[in-house]
Amino acid sequence: MRITTTDPMSLNDVTDLENAPYLVEGQGDQAIKIFFENEQNRQEYLEMEMHGSGDLSGLNHIFDAMADNPNTGSIN
């Protein structure tokens, strides 16, 4: 399990891990334990709408546009 002590809502480091709220996303070795500064940040995180497979048409459009871009892969 991976552990992150950066609150994803505030981007602040969480230092009091003994008392900080957290949640575990995923399972096994690929799971991640996410610590939050407070319960409000944890709740806001849980209530966020996550982008997923339902949004692929938008992502596909972005990738298609980049594939047609002559500067793709350029370091200039």
N, CA, C and O of each residue as an XYZ file, in Angstrom:
304
protein
N       0.844     -1.186      0.000
C       0.000      0.000      0.000
C       0.881      1.238      0.000
O       1.862      1.336      0.737
N       0.501      2.170     -0.844
C       1.175      3.464     -0.860
C       0.463      4.391      0.115
O      -0.721      4.209      0.399
N       1.174      5.370      0.620
C       0.611      6.326      1.585
C       0.967      7.725      1.134
O       2.114      8.004      0.785
N      -0.029      8.611      1.141
C       0.249     10.013      0.859
C      -0.207     10.857      2.045
O      -1.314     10.693      2.557
N       0.663     11.752      2.462
C       0.347     12.629      3.587
C       0.094     14.058      3.128
O       0.065     14.979      3.944
N      -0.089     14.245      1.828
C      -0.475     15.549      1.290
C      -1.981     15.547      1.087
O      -2.500     14.775      0.281
N      -2.677     16.400      1.806
C      -4.134     16.506      1.675
C      -4.438     16.943      0.237
O      -4.002     18.018     -0.175
N      -5.180     16.133     -0.539
C      -5.425     16.478     -1.935
C      -6.333     17.692     -2.128
O      -6.392     18.251     -3.223
N      -7.033     18.100     -1.082
C      -7.916     19.256     -1.192
C      -7.177     20.558     -0.901
O      -7.377     21.551     -1.601
N      -6.335     20.565      0.115
C      -5.628     21.794      0.499
C      -4.190     21.819     -0.014
O      -3.571     22.882     -0.071
N      -3.663     20.670     -0.382
C      -2.272     20.475     -0.798
C      -1.279     20.761      0.322
O      -0.096     20.991      0.070
N      -1.768     20.745      1.563
C      -0.901     20.905      2.723
C      -0.455     19.539      3.226
O      -1.169     18.547      3.078
N       0.739     19.499      3.825
C       1.221     18.269      4.437
C       0.444     18.003      5.720
O       0.222     18.914      6.518
N       0.034     16.766      5.915
C      -0.654     16.354      7.131
C       0.408     15.769      8.053
O       1.100     14.822      7.681
N       0.541     16.325      9.250
C       1.602     15.886     10.150
C       1.101     15.041     11.314
O       1.845     14.204     11.826
N      -0.127     15.239     11.738
C      -0.674     14.487     12.871
C      -1.418     13.254     12.343
O      -2.648     13.203     12.367
N      -0.661     12.272     11.869
C      -1.258     11.106     11.231
C      -2.062     10.234     12.200
O      -2.959      9.505     11.778
N      -1.748     10.307     13.480
C      -2.484      9.513     14.477
C      -3.946      9.949     14.589
O      -4.817      9.135     14.893
N      -4.215     11.243     14.340
C      -5.560     11.783     14.513
C      -6.212     12.252     13.218
O      -7.375     12.655     13.220
N      -5.480     12.204     12.127
C      -5.993     12.725     10.858
C      -6.967     11.739     10.211
O      -6.739     10.530     10.232
N      -8.058     12.262      9.634
C      -8.949     11.379      8.870
C      -8.247     10.905      7.602
O      -7.370     11.587      7.071
N      -8.638      9.743      7.132
C      -8.022      9.195      5.917
C      -9.021      8.294      5.218
O     -10.086      7.993      5.756
N      -8.672      7.873      4.032
C      -9.420      6.837      3.336
C      -8.444      6.039      2.506
O      -7.344      6.496      2.195
N      -8.866      4.831      2.149
C      -8.044      3.944      1.342
C      -8.742      3.751      0.001
O      -9.893      3.318     -0.055
N      -8.039      4.075     -1.072
C      -8.545      3.892     -2.435
C      -7.835      2.671     -3.016
O      -6.611      2.573     -2.941
N      -8.588      1.749     -3.590
C      -7.999      0.579     -4.218
C      -7.785     -0.553     -3.229
O      -8.220     -0.504     -2.079
N      -7.093     -1.582     -3.728
C      -6.864     -2.775     -2.917
C      -5.449     -3.295     -3.115
O      -4.808     -3.025     -4.131
N      -4.976     -4.039     -2.133
C      -3.681     -4.707     -2.229
C      -2.523     -3.751     -2.383
O      -2.521     -2.648     -1.837
N      -1.527     -4.204     -3.148
C      -0.312     -3.396     -3.352
C      -0.585     -2.094     -4.084
O       0.176     -1.135     -3.950
N      -1.658     -2.050     -4.851
C      -1.984     -0.849     -5.630
C      -2.832      0.153     -4.842
O      -3.132      1.235     -5.347
N      -3.214     -0.189     -3.632
C      -4.040      0.705     -2.816
C      -3.223      1.926     -2.390
O      -1.996      1.885     -2.310
N      -3.945      3.006     -2.120
C      -3.294      4.217     -1.606
C      -4.099      4.727     -0.417
O      -5.322      4.849     -0.483
N      -3.398      5.018      0.661
C      -4.005      5.582      1.873
C      -3.778      7.082      1.803
O      -2.642      7.553      1.760
N      -4.888      7.831      1.791
C      -4.831      9.283      1.626
C      -5.217      9.946      2.944
O      -6.313      9.723      3.458
N      -4.326     10.752      3.484
C      -4.603     11.483      4.724
C      -5.136     12.874      4.397
O      -4.760     13.480      3.393
N      -6.023     13.370      5.267
C      -6.634     14.687      5.122
C      -6.380     15.512      6.371
O      -6.232     14.967      7.465
N      -6.329     16.833      6.205
C      -6.150     17.730      7.350
C      -7.342     17.690      8.296
O      -7.188     17.800      9.513
N      -8.532     17.529      7.721
C      -9.738     17.540      8.542
C     -10.843     16.747      7.843
O     -10.719     16.382      6.674
N     -11.909     16.492      8.568
C     -13.025     15.703      8.044
C     -13.748     16.430      6.915
O     -14.255     15.788      5.995
N     -13.802     17.749      6.972
C     -14.455     18.510      5.908
C     -13.753     18.274      4.572
O     -14.417     18.058      3.559
N     -12.420     18.312      4.559
C     -11.683     18.052      3.321
C     -11.928     16.631      2.828
O     -12.056     16.402      1.625
N     -11.995     15.676      3.754
C     -12.263     14.286      3.380
C     -13.642     14.172      2.736
O     -13.796     13.505      1.712
N     -14.633     14.813      3.324
C     -15.994     14.767      2.784
C     -16.067     15.425      1.405
O     -16.716     14.903      0.499
N     -15.402     16.570      1.248
C     -15.391     17.245     -0.054
C     -14.745     16.352     -1.109
O     -15.209     16.305     -2.248
N     -13.688     15.650     -0.743
C     -13.022     14.728     -1.661
C     -13.987     13.609     -2.070
O     -14.086     13.266     -3.248
N     -14.691     13.048     -1.090
C     -15.626     11.958     -1.374
C     -16.798     12.411     -2.242
O     -17.350     11.614     -3.000
N     -17.182     13.681     -2.138
C     -18.320     14.203     -2.888
C     -17.948     14.692     -4.293
O     -18.833     14.994     -5.094
N     -16.656     14.772     -4.596
C     -16.231     15.228     -5.926
C     -16.645     14.211     -6.980
O     -16.574     13.001     -6.761
N     -17.074     14.717     -8.112
C     -17.380     13.839     -9.231
C     -16.060     13.462     -9.899
O     -15.295     14.329    -10.322
N     -15.808     12.175     -9.985
C     -14.567     11.702    -10.574
C     -14.741     11.510    -12.075
O     -15.790     11.057    -12.533
N     -13.722     11.852    -12.827
C     -13.734     11.600    -14.265
C     -13.430     10.133    -14.470
O     -12.541      9.573    -13.829
N     -14.164      9.527    -15.354
C     -13.947      8.108    -15.595
C     -14.280      7.754    -17.015
O     -14.191      8.589    -17.914
N     -14.659      6.528    -17.215
C     -14.915      6.034    -18.559
C     -16.084      6.755    -19.225
O     -16.196      6.731    -20.450
N     -16.947      7.390    -18.453
C     -18.057      8.128    -19.027
C     -17.627      9.386    -19.750
O     -18.420      9.972    -20.487
N     -16.384      9.819    -19.557
C     -15.890     11.061    -20.144
C     -14.885     10.800    -21.268
O     -14.115     11.692    -21.625
N     -14.886      9.595    -21.826
C     -13.880      9.262    -22.830
C     -14.021     10.046    -24.126
O     -13.022     10.292    -24.802
N     -15.230     10.442    -24.485
C     -15.375     11.175    -25.749
C     -14.611     12.493    -25.694
O     -13.988     12.889    -26.680
N     -14.653     13.168    -24.559
C     -13.897     14.411    -24.408
C     -12.403     14.174    -24.463
O     -11.669     14.929    -25.100
N     -11.951     13.120    -23.793
C     -10.524     12.803    -23.818
C     -10.087     12.371    -25.208
O      -9.011     12.753    -25.666
N     -10.904     11.584    -25.877
C     -10.558     11.151    -27.230
C     -10.401     12.343    -28.164
O      -9.519     12.353    -29.022
N     -11.261     13.353    -27.997
C     -11.160     14.559    -28.825
C      -9.820     15.262    -28.589
O      -9.177     15.717    -29.535
N      -9.411     15.346    -27.343
C      -8.134     15.993    -27.016
C      -6.973     15.222    -27.643
O      -6.080     15.815    -28.248
N      -6.994     13.892    -27.494
C      -5.913     13.083    -28.072
C      -5.901     13.167    -29.588
O      -4.834     13.235    -30.198
N      -7.073     13.161    -30.199
C      -7.144     13.282    -31.665
C      -6.584     14.619    -32.129
O      -5.859     14.682    -33.121
N      -6.920     15.688    -31.410
C      -6.420     17.016    -31.781
C      -4.897     17.071    -31.663
O      -4.233     17.667    -32.512
N      -4.345     16.462    -30.630
C      -2.893     16.460    -30.461
C      -2.218     15.597    -31.526
O      -1.124     15.927    -31.984
N      -2.858     14.494    -31.925
C      -2.273     13.622    -32.949
C      -2.159     14.350    -34.283
O      -1.247     14.082    -35.065
N      -3.086     15.269    -34.541
C      -3.070     16.028    -35.789
C      -2.187     17.271    -35.718
O      -1.993     17.951    -36.726
N      -1.659     17.566    -34.551
C      -0.837     18.751    -34.346
C       0.573     18.486    -34.878
O       1.210     17.520    -34.456
N       1.073     19.316    -35.788
C       2.421     19.075    -36.362
C       3.540     19.250    -35.338
O       4.663     18.806    -35.577
N       3.255     19.886    -34.211
C       4.295     20.121    -33.197
C       4.350     19.019    -32.147
O       5.188     19.076    -31.247
N       3.485     18.026    -32.238
C       3.479     16.947    -31.247
C       4.854     16.289    -31.197
O       5.391     15.868    -32.222
N       5.397     16.209    -30.030
C       6.703     15.578    -29.858
C       7.873     16.521    -30.081
O       9.024     16.117    -29.919
N       7.610     17.744    -30.443
C       8.674     18.701    -30.695
C       9.241     19.202    -29.371
O       8.501     19.405    -28.409
N      10.545     19.398    -29.328
C      11.173     19.960    -28.127
C      11.455     21.444    -28.293
O      12.049     22.065    -27.412
N      11.041     22.010    -29.397
C      11.290     23.422    -29.678
C      10.250     24.299    -29.063
O      10.311     25.520    -29.204
